[in-house]
């Protein structure tokens, strides 16, 4: 269970985005609560979200006016994914402008990088962010979700680049998890259940070999999987009591520091982990790590997610 000291830390005024999400997602306060309204109003003005918004161009883009996706991870796509994590919504005019620019550049069928079939990871991330921004009833969002259903592997799951299924499956599941359950079609529910089973049968960590980045809690998440990403996703979909999550939940509990907080282990597992050799050989493709917090130190983003996971598992 969440310690009072850890929760008090998350509720500090320096990061109203974390305070807002702690009040609503961990403590269950309604949007009408005065503290919730105050924290939400301050998100675009103070802290990480305000800093990201301030770096954006008035035209709605970050860093590269000619491409929404590159350079990783400082271009528009990646900045908007972080803003959606921080509780900013379309009520903020700068978000509306940026979303219009973002979607205008995503010219393939439902948000991919090129004309033709989109990348699953791009569509899943974009759909999840748009839902969080408040575009839940937008026809384009529904089209993205319908495509996620259509493109699912018959056995459950997805692959970012085509047929088959692998750990890329989490992005499509994350979009379906963000979409209100009452609005899901039977097809959406079916592929959500099948996609969840893909991870559950692997207990979130069995994929043929031990892979260190699975155990490396990181943020921004972007499109990378780790055990905490999987736990957050599956518990939000209603699988908190599934016994196949026991190993991951025990690992999460062991990683908790004596003061009730969790550390940020890495900014991006690919840059700092198994892909390091590849990026050294291809320096032009090496992304720019973008971090809100310092690796190796207690993290409010990681701690909030971990406490939500534990609260769901506790029932």
N, C-alpha and C positions, 0 to 999 in steps of 0.2 A: 504494500500500500504506500501511497505517496507520503513522504515525510513532510511535516509542516514547514520545515526549514527550506526544503527544495521548492515547494509550492510558493512560499513567500519570495524566494529568489526569482521565480518566473513571473511573479506579479509586480516586480519592481517597475518603476515608471520609465526607465531608460529605453525600453523597447516595447512601445504600446502594442505592436503586432503580437508579440509573445504574450503580453498581458491579456489582450483581447481573446486570443485563442485559448489561453489557460482558463479564463473565466467561463467561456462558452463550451469548450470541448472537454475540459477536464472537470470543472466544477459545475457544469450544467446550468449556468446562469442564462436567463432569457435575453433576447436582444433588447427588450424593453428596460432591462436593469440599468440604472443610471451609471454605474461603473462601466458596464459594457458599452453603453453609448459613448461615454467619454473616451474610453480607450480606442474604440473604433474610429472616432472622429480625429484622433491624434495620429493614426497610422501614417497618413500621407505627409504629416508635418514633422515627425520626429523619428529618429532611429533608422534602421536599415532600409525600410521601404522609402522613406523620404530621401535617403542618399541615392538610391537607385533611380528614383524619379528625377532627381536633380541632375543626374548625369545624362538623361535622355535629351534628344533633340526635340524642339517644339513640333517638328513634323511627324513625330511618333516613332522614331527609330533610335537605336543605340549603335554607335561606333561606325557601322557600315550602311550607308544609304542604299547601296546597290544589292545587298543580300541580307535577308533576315536571319540566316543561319550561321554565317561565318563572319568573323573568326569565332571559333569556339573559345571560351564560353562567355564572351563579352558582348556578342551581337544581340539583336532584339529578341530572338526566340528564347534565349537563355535568361535574359533579364525579366521577361514577362513570366516565365515559369516560376522564378523566385518571387515575383510580386504576387502571383496567385497563391503561393504558400504563405505569404505574410498577411493575408486577410484584406488586401486592397480589392475594391470592386469597381464595377463600371460607373458607380456614383462619382468616382474621381474623373474629371474631364480628361486628364492626361492619359488615363488608362483607356478611355474610349478612343481617343485619337490613335494611340499605339496599337490597339487591337485592330482597328480598321486598316492601319498600315500593314500589320502582321498578316492579316488574312488576305489582303490584296497581293502580297508577295507569295503566299502559299497557293500556287496556281494549278496544282494538279487536282485530281478528282475531289479529294476532301481534305487537302492540307499537306500534301507531300511536297518534296523539293522540286520535282520536275513534272511536266505533263505525263500522264499515264498513271500507273498504279502507284499510290503513295507508299511511303515507308510506314510500317505499323507503329514504330516507336514515335514518329513525328505526329501521326494522327492521334495516338493515345494520349500523348503529353498535351497536345493542343486542345483536345476535347476536354480533358480534365481541367486545364487552366480556364477555359472559357466557361465551364460550368461554375467553377469557383468565383469567377469574375461576375457572374450573374446572368449569363446567356443561356440558362438552362432550357428555355423554351424557344431558342433560336432554331429555325429550320436547318441551318448549316450544321449545328451541333447534333441534331437528330440524324442528319445524313452521315456524319462521322460515326456515330454509334451504330447505325445500321450497317455501315461498311465493316466495322469491327466484328459484327455478328457474321456477316457474309464471308469474311476472310478467315474465320477461325478454322483451325485444324479439326477434322472430324473427331479426333481423340481428345480434343481440348487443348487450348493454348494457341500461340502464334509464333511466328518468326519475323523479325524486323524486315528482312530482305526478300521474303517469299514464302514458299511452302515449308511445311514442317513446324516444329515447335521447339522453343528453348526458353531461356530465362528472360528473353525479350517480352515474354507473355505478360509481365507485370504491368506494362504501360496500358494495354487494352483493359486489363482488369481494373486498373486505377481509375480509368474514365468511367467504367460501369459502377464502381464503388462510389464515385462522386455524384453520379446521377441518382436522383431520388428513387428509392425502391418502388414507390407507388406509380412512377412513370415508366418503369421498365416493361418492355414487351416480354412475352413468353420466350422469344428467341434470345433476348438479352439475358434473361435469368438463366436460360439453359447454358449459354456459353460461359456465363460467369461461374456457374457451378462446375462446369467441365474444366475451365481454366484454373479454378481454385484447386481442383483435384490434382492437376499437374504438379502443383507445388506441394500439396499435402502428402502425396505418395512418395515424395522425395524428402519429406520432413524439413523442407526449406534449405537443406544443406547437402543432400545426397544427389550428386550429379556425375557419378562415375569416378571422381577423384576429389581429394581435398583441395580447395581453392581458397587461398588466404584472403582475397578481397571480400568473400562472403562474410568474414568475421570482422571486417574493417568498417565501423560505423562512419558514415560520411554525410556531408552536406556541402553544396546543393546536391540533391538526388539526381536531377536531370534524367538520364535514362539508365542509370546504373543500379544494379541489384545488390543488396546485402541482407543479412538476416533480419535487421531491424526494418528495412523496407518491406520484406516479406511478411513480418509479423504485423506491421501496421496495416498492410493491405488485407491480409486474411482475417484479422480480428475485426476490421471495419466491415467486412463482408459477412460477418456472423459466425466465424469458425473458431472463436476464442476458446471453446471447450473441446475442440478436437484433440484427442490424445497425441496425434502426430506432431503437434506443436510443442510437445513437452521439452524436447531437447533445446529448441530455440529459446523457449521461455526461461529455462534454467540457465542457459548461456547469458541471456539478457540480465537476469538477476545477479549472476556472478560478476558482471561487468560494472555493476553499480558501485560508486565510491562510498566511503563511510559517511560523507555528508549528504548522501542521497542524490547526487548528480551523476551524469554520465559524460564521458569525454567525447570530443570530436576526434576520431582517429585519423581521418584523411579528408582532403578536399575532394579529390576525384581518384577513385581506386585505379583507373586505367593509367593515369599519368604517374602515379606514385607506386603502382603495383606491378602486375604481370605484364603490362604493356610498355613498361619503361624502356626496354631494349628496342622495341619497334619504333618508339618515338625518337630515340636517339639516332636511329638509322634513317628516319624520315623527319628531320627537324621542321620542315615547312608545314607539316601536318600536325605538329605538336600544339595542343590547345593551350590557352591561357588559363591557368587555375584561377577560379574566382571564389572567394571565401567571405563569409560574414563573420566567422569566428576563427580562432587560432587552433590548428591541429595540436593534439596532445594536451589540451586544456578543457575544463568543463564547458559544456555547450548547452545553451538554452534550447536550441532547436532539437538536438538529440534528446535532451532530458524530457522535454515536453512530449515528444513522440513515445519515448520509452514508458513514461508514466501513463499515457493514454492506453498503451498496449496492456500494461499490467492491470489497469482499472477494468478493462474489458475482460481480461482473463479471470479476474476476481469475481466477475458477475455483478 
